[in-house]
Each structure stands twice: as structure tokens, then as C-alpha cells.
Amino acid sequence: MKLISICPSNTEILAYLGLENDLIAVDDFSDWPSGVADLPKLGPDLSIDMDILEKMEPELVLASLSVPGMEKNVAELERRGIPHLVLNPNSLAEIANDLRVVAQACHIPDLGIDRASQFEDFINQMRSIAKSCTSFPSCYWEWWPNPIFTPGNVNWLTEISEIAGGYNLFRDVELASVQTDWEDVRLRNPDYIFLAWVGVPYNRIKPSLIMKRPDWPELSAISEERTHVMEEWLYCRPSPRLLEGALKLAKILHPEEYSKLELPNWVSDK
């Protein structure tokens, strides 16, 4: 099939289904697997060049609603009558279902069922280990520094935190993304701080920057060096790569309990 992905997480789902060689173009931010670097780029995921996309005559476009503003792409695909799927997962179960849905649309339903099952099995393995942990530290995830945005309860990072033996500091807020402020976070006093600023290069995220926030140096997560810069691509994209992020998190929170757990071959071989 002639496939186009206009969102990084969709590109990654196609790769996990072994369909990366069917891609004929991607958005500018799709950067994994490495082979997509050689594909034509259609612009940032919030402003795809639909004229070029249409001229490529794709058999299927994988669109997304994972970031506000992407609905413009979907509306334009509909207006032009271009065949497309729209993915918008907020949970691990929905990501597993997307593997099935995309595989079905690409005429490989059995592989989708198999990959989704393996994805769910690994989650269950992690969840089983989490139940054996004796402590469950709070995890503060920072998506954007000013104003602060952090995931709420309706987000995969709440589940990721739980299967890694912790909990999302903002799981009490029934939203996918929460806008809050420095003082709210300080009063909640997280056990761990994880910085994954969306759209900011990994090497430009400096934990020292949060030391300038009022009274933050007194937080135990800072004074006891439990602040970590995390890879945006392993935590902020709703794709199977979240398994790699989940295991990395688990080995930070509970290194002994998760020491023997390894990623499935179909994840680690990518």
C-alpha cells in the first residue's frame, strides 16, 4: 500500500506492524525508525501541505487528534476525499486497539492482533511486578515549563506511572492535560520530577532551570536528586514505544524489582 503518516506516533505504529517500507511520506517530526529520514516531508504535523499530499495519491493516510490543532488536517482530508484513518488514543488499551485497527485497514489483521496481544502481555507483566512493590512514589510529569502543563488522570502517563510502581501526581484531575502553576506542584511535593518538554530538544532541557522557581530547591525530589530529564519520544507519543519508556521509569523507581524484566524482541529489535 501507499501509506502516509502525518503524526510521529502513527509512523511508529506502522513501524511496529512492519509497514515502514510502505510509507511514501511523513510529517516533519516523524523521526523513528531511522529509515523515515529519507522520506519526503510534508511539513509540521499541525500544518501539513495537503496539496503535495494529495498529488502523491496515497491509498491511506494516518491522521491524528493527539495534539490540539490537528483537527484542521482531518477536515482537509475529508474535504478532499482522501482515504484516511484518525487515531486519538489516550490510554494503553486504546493504543493496543489502534494496532488492530491499523493492521485491519492495511490488510494484515492477524499481525495486528498478535502485536496488540504482545503489547498487552508486557503491560500485564509490569502491572504484576508493580503489585509486589512496597512503596509507590508520586511522579510529577512536566510537559511544558511556563505555564506548566502536566498529564492528568485521562492520559497514558497515569497508567505508565502505575505499572512502573508509582503514581501520577495529578491523577486526581480528570483531564488528559492539566494547566497548573509552580506553587500547586510545590504544595503537592512530588517524590520524583520528570521533565519531558514537548518540542524541546532533549539536550536543552536543564534540571537547573527549575531551581529558579520559588521554594522549589526545598523539594525533596530536588534536594535528594530525584529529578530526571526523560525522552519526549518515549513518554509523550501514544505509540508502542511507551513500553520502552515504562520500563526505563520502572527501573528508576524500583531498580531491584524490575531488574530481570526485558523488552519484548518486537520492541527492542526496532
N, C-alpha and C positions, 0 to 999 in steps of 0.2 A: 504494500500500500504506500501511497504518497502521503506522509504524515507531516503535520506542522504542529509544534508546541509553542504557545505564547506565554508560558509561565514556567519558571525553573522546576517547581515541584512536579508539574506534568511531564516535563522532559525526563525527570528521574524515574517516574512511574513507568514510562515507556522503556527506559533502560532496564529496569528490573524485570520487565517482561521480554527482554531480548529484542526489542524493536528499534533500538537506536539507529540501526542501519537503514531503516525505512524513513527516517526523518529527512526532509528536504530543506527545512529552515526552522529557526528557533528565534525567540526573543533575545535581546542583548544580554540579559542577566543569566541565561542558562549557561552554566559553566561545568556541568558534570553529566555524564562522564567526559573524559578529556577529548574524545573524538568530536564532540559538538563544536569545538573551537573552529573547526574547518567549515562549518555550515554557514550558509547565508544568514545574516542577522536582519531582523525585521523591525528593530527599534526597541526601546524600553517597554516593559510589559504593560505600562499604563498608557502608552501611545504607539500602538502597533501600526505600521504602514500597511493599511488594508489594500491599497492599490497594488502594491507589489505582491502581497499575499494572494490576492485574487488571481493575478496573472500566472502564479505558479500552479494553479488548478489542483489544489490538494484534494485528496479523497476524504480526508478527515482532519479537522483542526481541534486540538485540545485546548480549550479556553478555561478560565478560572474566575472565581469571585473571591479569592482568598485575601485580596487587598482592595480597600475602597477605591473606586475609580475604574476597576476592571470591567464594570458593567457596560462601559462605553464600547469595549471591544465586542462583547456579546451582542449588543444591539446592532452593531455594524455588520457582524457576521450574519445575523438574522435578516437584516435589510438586503444584503447582497445574495442571500440564498446559498451561502457556503455551508456545506455539511460540517457540523461541529458537535462536540460534547462539552458540557460545562461542569467542572468539578469544583466543589466547595466544602471539603471536609474540615470538621472542627474536632474530630475525635479519632482515636486509633481504629475503632471499629469502622468508621466511615472511610478511612484510608484503605483498609482491607477490602471494603466493598468496592472502592474505586479500582482496585487491581482487577476485580472480577468484571466490572462494567467495561473498563477499557479493553481488557482482553476479549470480551464478547464482541465489542464493536470492531476489533481488529481480527476477528475470526480465529482466535486461539483460546477459546473458553476454558479448555482443560488446564492450560498453563496458568491462567488467571486464578482458577480455583486452587491449584496447587500452591502458587506463590502466596495467596491470601492465607491459606491454611498454615504455611510455614511462618508467615508473619505473626499470626495469632498464637501459634505454639510458642514462639520465643517470648512474646509478651507474657504468656501464662507461666513460663519458666521464671521470668523475672518477678512476676507477682508472687509466685510461691516462695521465692527466696525472701522477698520483702516481708512476708508474713512472719518469718522467723527472726527478723531483726528486733532488737530490744529497745532501740531508740529510733525516733522519727523526726529528724531535724527539719526546721522550716526553711524553705528555699525562696528567696526573692529573685525573680527574673526581671531584668531591666531591658526592655526593647528599645526604649528611647530615653535620653537623659533629661531633657528640658524642653517642654513639660514631660514629666515621667509618664511612660506607658508601660504597663506590665500585664501579663495574661491573667484573666480571671478564671472562674471555675469552668466556663464553657470553652475549653481550649485543651489541645493535646498536651500542653506542658503540665497541666494539672495531673493528667494520667502518667506522664513520663516521670514526674516527681514521685508519685505514689509507687510505681513499680520499681523505682530505684531506692525505695526505703525512706522517702521523705514526704513532705507535703508542700504544696504551693501556698506561699504566704497570703495570697489574695484569693484563695479558693472560696471564701465566703461571699464574693461578689459574683452574681450570676450574669456575667458578661464574658465575651471572648477576649476583649481588650479593655483594660481599665486605665483611665487617665487619673492620676493622683498627684501627690506632691512629696517633696523631701521629708517634711515633718510627719506625714502619715506613715511613711516607711520607717522612719526613725522610731516612732512610737510602737510600731509592731515588732521592732527589734529582731530581725531575721537571724537565724543561726548561720546561714550561708548567703552570700551575694553572688549572683551570676550575671555577668554583663554580656549581652548579645545584642548589640545595637544594629538594627536592621539597616542595611545600606552603607554602613561604615566599614571600611577595610579593617580586617582583624588586627593588623599591626598598629592601627591608630587608636584602638581602644585602650586607654591607660587607666588602671585602677586608681592611680594617684589623683586623677581628676575628681573623684568623689570625696576625697579628703577635704576639699574646699567647702563642702556642704555643711551648714550649721550643725554642730554637735555630732556629726557622723563619725569623726575619729574615735568617739567613745563607744561606738557599737562594737560588740564582741566579735562580729564577723570580720571587722576591720582590724581591731587591735590584736586578735588571735589569728590573723592571716587566713581567714576562710572566705576570701574574695577571689573569684576566678573569672577570667575572660574566656568565654565559650564561643565556639564557631557558629556563626549565624546559620550556616548551611546545614548544621546538624540538629538545630533546635527550632528554627523559625520557618521551615518549609514543610508543609504537610505531605511528606513522601516517606517511603520505607527507610530512608536514611536516618529517620528519627530513632531507629533501633540502635544504630551506632552511637548516637548522642545519649540515649538512655543508658547504655552500658557504661559509657565513659562517666556519666553522672553517678551511677551506682558505685563505681569503683572509687569515686571521690568520697561519697557519703559513707560507704561500708566496704572498704577495700578487702577485708578478710572474707566477708560473707559471699561476695560476688567474684572472688579471685579465680575460681575454676570455670566460670561461665565464659564461653566464647561465642562470637557472632556466627550465625549460620554461613555456610560456604557461599550461598547465593547472594549474601550481603557483602561478606569480606572479600570475595573474589572480584568485585566490581572495581 
